[in-house]
C-alpha cells in the first residue's frame, strides 16, 4: 500500500472503485478527492490492489457464514431467506 503523502504530480496509483481496481494519476484534483474520502487506500500495482480486494471478500464471506450459523442456533424457526435478507438487506 502507498501512503497518500508520498504521491507526487504524475504518479500512477491504484484504488478500489465499486469493488474493482481502478488506475489513477495523481494531479491537482487529487487532494480534494482525498479530503472527500480520507480512508481511501492507494496501491502501487493492480496486482496488490486485487490481492487486497480478494482478501476482503474472503473475510467478509467467512464472517457472513459465522453470522448465519449463529442466527440459526439462536432462532431455529427463521428460514434461510429471512436470515439472508437481514444480513444483506
Secondary structure, DSSP 8 states (H G I E B T S, - for coil): -B-GGG--TT-EEEEEETTEEEEEE--TTHHHHHHHTTT--BBSSHHHHHHHHHHHHHHHHHHHHHHHHHHHHH-TTS-HHHHHHHHH-
